[in-house]
Amino acid sequence: MPSTYYNRLAPYYKYLFLDWNTSVERQAAVLDGVIREFFGTSARRILDAACGIGTQSLGLAQLGYEVTASDISEIEIEHAKAEAAQRGLNIAFGVADMRHLREHDAQPFDLILACDNAIPHLLSDEEILQAFEQFYHGTTTEGGCLISVRDYAAMERGGKKLVPRHAHQTNEGHIIVFDLWEFAGEYYDFTTYLVEDLGQPTANTHVIRGGRYYCVTVAKLEALLKQAGFAHVTTLRERYYQPLLVGTKR
């Protein structure tokens, strides 16, 4: 798991979004609708198992959900805590690995969440199944999980790929963000570049290395969720900014 990458990215994480605060509210509204549709209004206790700096946790807590949030990056957890404090939100945060959630939270949740392509950081089917089994045993009999991922089956893979993120205007100039993806078989390593252009002949550049993803397909994830015990798996492709997989126990 790339905790080193995300520890270094944490101070700049918001720049990955065009408007992070707007994304927090927009994503929560979509997830709230999906939760109500598949789990009803009684699903209130949520564990965000890959919370980052709180992109989903904060918005769901603002909507009244009882949120517990964890991530493998201790620095991102510190940023998430600060964001929650600024909003006056009571969220229980902790550092945890998705493959070992039950060691940290023994009481079952109504729902476990892992968005923003977090699952493909697990680099084998066996590791993903281990996490999904934790999700299954960590939820109530009426509960389940929501995960969002990139659709790797629809993606052209191979070689090196330059992936633009966003350009942000600041009081001093601009911050430009982009990634470099380097593919090797079913995996790719990625490096994030943040260029601070202050209008001078040279610019400050932050290079954040160490990210790696497994190009696992949505179909494989559906199969692994069922293998973990989830009775029904649905993939929603038009509701969220990434394909959203819903695993229910009933």
C-alpha positions as CSV (number, residue, x, y, z in Angstrom):
1,M,0.0,0.0,0.0
2,P,1.4,3.4,-1.0
3,S,1.3,5.2,2.3
4,T,4.5,7.1,1.5
5,Y,3.0,8.5,-1.7
6,Y,-0.1,9.7,0.1
7,N,1.8,11.1,3.1
8,R,3.7,13.3,0.7
9,L,0.6,14.1,-1.4
10,A,-1.6,15.1,1.6
11,P,-0.8,18.8,1.7
12,Y,-1.6,19.1,-2.0
13,Y,-4.4,16.6,-2.3
14,K,-7.1,19.2,-2.9
15,Y,-5.4,20.3,-6.1
16,L,-6.3,17.0,-7.7
17,F,-9.9,18.4,-7.9
18,L,-11.1,21.4,-9.8
19,D,-13.0,22.5,-6.6
20,W,-12.5,20.0,-3.7
21,N,-15.2,21.6,-1.4
22,T,-17.8,21.4,-4.2
23,S,-16.8,17.7,-4.8
24,V,-17.3,16.9,-1.2
25,E,-20.9,18.1,-1.3
26,R,-21.6,16.7,-4.8
27,Q,-20.3,13.2,-4.0
28,A,-22.1,13.0,-0.7
29,A,-25.4,13.8,-2.4
30,V,-24.9,11.0,-4.9
31,L,-23.8,8.5,-2.3
32,D,-26.7,9.4,-0.1
33,G,-29.1,8.6,-2.9
34,V,-27.5,5.3,-3.6
35,I,-27.4,4.4,0.1
36,R,-31.1,5.1,0.5
37,E,-31.9,3.1,-2.7
38,F,-30.0,0.0,-1.7
39,F,-30.0,0.1,2.1
40,G,-32.9,2.2,3.1
41,T,-33.0,5.0,5.6
42,S,-32.0,2.8,8.5
43,A,-28.4,2.6,7.3
44,R,-26.7,5.3,9.4
45,R,-23.4,4.0,10.6
46,I,-20.7,4.2,7.9
47,L,-17.0,3.2,7.9
48,D,-15.1,5.0,5.2
49,A,-12.2,2.5,4.9
50,A,-10.1,4.7,2.5
51,C,-11.0,8.2,3.6
52,G,-7.9,10.1,2.4
53,I,-8.4,13.7,3.6
54,G,-12.1,13.1,4.0
55,T,-13.6,13.7,0.5
56,Q,-16.5,11.3,1.2
57,S,-16.5,11.2,5.0
58,L,-17.0,14.9,5.5
59,G,-20.0,15.2,3.1
60,L,-21.7,12.2,4.5
61,A,-21.2,13.4,8.1
62,Q,-22.7,16.8,7.1
63,L,-25.8,14.9,5.9
64,G,-26.2,13.3,9.3
65,Y,-24.5,9.9,8.9
66,E,-22.5,8.6,11.9
67,V,-19.1,8.3,10.2
68,T,-16.0,6.4,11.2
69,A,-13.1,6.9,8.9
70,S,-9.7,5.3,8.4
71,D,-6.8,5.3,5.9
72,I,-3.4,3.8,5.6
73,S,-1.8,7.3,5.4
74,E,-1.3,8.9,8.8
75,I,-0.7,12.3,7.3
76,E,-3.9,12.2,5.3
77,I,-5.7,11.3,8.5
78,E,-4.3,14.4,10.2
79,H,-5.6,16.6,7.3
80,A,-9.0,14.9,7.5
81,K,-9.2,15.6,11.2
82,A,-8.4,19.2,10.6
83,E,-11.1,19.5,7.9
84,A,-13.7,17.9,10.2
85,A,-12.8,20.2,13.1
86,Q,-13.2,23.3,10.8
87,R,-16.7,22.0,9.9
88,G,-17.6,21.1,13.5
89,L,-18.1,17.4,12.5
90,N,-17.7,14.5,15.0
91,I,-15.9,11.8,13.0
92,A,-13.9,9.1,14.6
93,F,-10.6,8.8,12.6
94,G,-7.9,6.2,12.7
95,V,-5.0,4.7,10.7
96,A,-5.9,1.3,9.4
97,D,-5.3,-1.1,6.5
98,M,-8.3,-2.2,4.5
99,R,-7.1,-5.8,4.8
100,H,-7.2,-5.7,8.6
101,L,-10.2,-3.6,9.4
102,R,-11.6,-5.9,12.0
103,E,-8.5,-5.4,14.2
104,H,-9.5,-1.8,14.6
105,D,-13.3,-1.7,14.5
106,A,-14.9,-4.9,15.9
107,Q,-18.5,-3.6,16.0
108,P,-20.3,-4.0,12.6
109,F,-21.3,-1.0,10.5
110,D,-24.3,-0.6,8.3
111,L,-22.1,0.2,5.4
112,I,-18.4,0.2,4.5
113,L,-17.2,2.6,1.8
114,A,-14.0,2.7,-0.3
115,C,-14.0,5.3,-3.1
116,D,-11.6,7.1,-5.3
117,N,-10.1,3.9,-6.9
118,A,-8.7,2.9,-3.5
119,I,-9.2,-0.9,-4.0
120,P,-6.8,-1.3,-6.9
121,H,-4.0,-0.2,-4.6
122,L,-4.3,-3.8,-3.4
123,L,-2.0,-5.6,-5.9
124,S,-3.6,-9.0,-6.3
125,D,-6.9,-10.8,-6.3
126,E,-6.0,-12.4,-3.0
127,E,-5.4,-9.1,-1.3
128,I,-8.6,-7.6,-2.7
129,L,-10.6,-10.7,-1.6
130,Q,-9.0,-10.3,1.9
131,A,-10.3,-6.7,2.1
132,F,-13.8,-7.7,0.7
133,E,-14.0,-10.4,3.4
134,Q,-13.3,-7.7,6.0
135,F,-16.0,-5.6,4.5
136,Y,-18.4,-8.5,4.6
137,H,-17.7,-9.5,8.2
138,G,-17.6,-5.8,9.3
139,T,-21.1,-5.0,8.3
140,T,-24.6,-5.9,9.7
141,T,-26.8,-8.6,8.3
142,E,-28.7,-5.9,6.4
143,G,-25.6,-4.1,5.4
144,G,-23.1,-4.0,2.6
145,C,-20.4,-2.0,0.8
146,L,-19.9,0.7,-1.8
147,I,-16.7,1.0,-3.8
148,S,-15.7,3.2,-6.8
149,V,-13.0,2.3,-9.2
150,R,-11.6,3.2,-12.6
151,D,-12.9,1.1,-15.5
152,Y,-9.7,-0.5,-16.6
153,A,-11.3,-2.7,-19.2
154,A,-12.3,0.4,-21.1
155,M,-8.9,2.0,-20.7
156,E,-6.1,1.9,-23.3
157,R,-3.0,0.6,-21.4
158,G,0.6,0.2,-22.2
159,G,3.8,2.4,-22.3
160,K,3.8,5.8,-20.6
161,K,0.8,8.1,-20.4
162,L,0.7,11.7,-19.4
163,V,-2.6,12.4,-17.5
164,P,-3.6,16.1,-16.9
165,R,-5.3,17.0,-13.7
166,H,-6.1,20.7,-13.2
167,A,-4.7,24.2,-13.3
168,H,-5.4,26.3,-10.3
169,Q,-5.1,30.1,-10.1
170,T,-3.6,31.4,-6.9
171,N,-2.8,34.8,-5.5
172,E,0.8,34.3,-6.6
173,G,0.3,32.6,-9.9
174,H,-0.8,29.1,-10.9
175,I,-0.5,25.6,-9.7
176,I,-0.6,23.0,-12.5
177,V,-1.1,19.3,-11.7
178,F,-0.5,16.2,-13.8
179,D,0.4,12.6,-13.5
180,L,2.8,10.2,-15.4
181,W,1.5,6.7,-15.6
182,E,4.0,3.9,-16.6
183,F,2.4,0.6,-17.4
184,A,3.9,-2.8,-16.9
185,G,1.5,-5.6,-17.7
186,E,-1.5,-5.5,-15.3
187,Y,0.1,-2.8,-13.2
188,Y,1.1,0.8,-13.5
189,D,3.3,3.1,-11.4
190,F,2.3,6.7,-11.2
191,T,4.0,9.9,-10.3
192,T,2.2,13.2,-9.5
193,Y,3.8,16.6,-10.5
194,L,2.7,19.9,-9.0
195,V,4.2,22.9,-10.7
196,E,4.0,26.2,-8.9
197,D,4.3,29.0,-11.5
198,L,4.9,32.3,-9.7
199,G,5.5,34.3,-12.9
200,Q,9.3,33.9,-12.7
201,P,11.7,32.4,-15.2
202,T,11.8,29.2,-13.2
203,A,9.0,27.3,-11.3
204,N,8.9,25.3,-8.2
205,T,8.1,21.6,-8.9
206,H,7.0,19.0,-6.4
207,V,7.4,15.4,-7.6
208,I,5.5,12.7,-5.7
209,R,6.5,9.2,-6.6
210,G,5.6,5.7,-5.3
211,G,2.0,5.2,-6.4
212,R,1.0,1.8,-7.9
213,Y,-2.3,0.4,-9.2
214,Y,-3.5,-3.1,-10.3
215,C,-5.6,-2.8,-13.4
216,V,-8.3,-5.1,-12.0
217,T,-11.5,-5.1,-14.0
218,V,-15.0,-4.3,-12.7
219,A,-16.1,-7.8,-13.7
220,K,-13.3,-9.3,-11.6
221,L,-14.3,-7.1,-8.6
222,E,-17.9,-8.1,-8.9
223,A,-16.8,-11.8,-8.8
224,L,-14.6,-11.2,-5.8
225,L,-17.3,-9.4,-3.9
226,K,-19.6,-12.4,-4.4
227,Q,-16.8,-14.8,-3.4
228,A,-16.4,-12.7,-0.2
229,G,-20.1,-13.5,0.6
230,F,-22.1,-10.6,-0.8
231,A,-25.4,-12.0,-2.1
232,H,-26.0,-9.4,-4.7
233,V,-23.6,-7.0,-6.6
234,T,-24.7,-4.1,-8.8
235,T,-22.5,-1.8,-10.8
236,L,-23.8,1.7,-11.4
237,R,-22.0,3.4,-14.3
238,E,-23.9,6.6,-14.7
239,R,-24.5,7.8,-11.2
240,Y,-21.0,8.6,-9.9
241,Y,-17.8,10.0,-11.4
242,Q,-16.4,6.4,-11.5
243,P,-18.2,3.1,-11.8
244,L,-19.8,2.4,-8.4
245,L,-20.1,-1.2,-7.1
246,V,-22.8,-1.9,-4.5
247,G,-22.5,-5.1,-2.6
248,T,-25.5,-6.2,-0.5
249,K,-25.8,-9.1,1.9
250,R,-29.5,-9.7,1.0
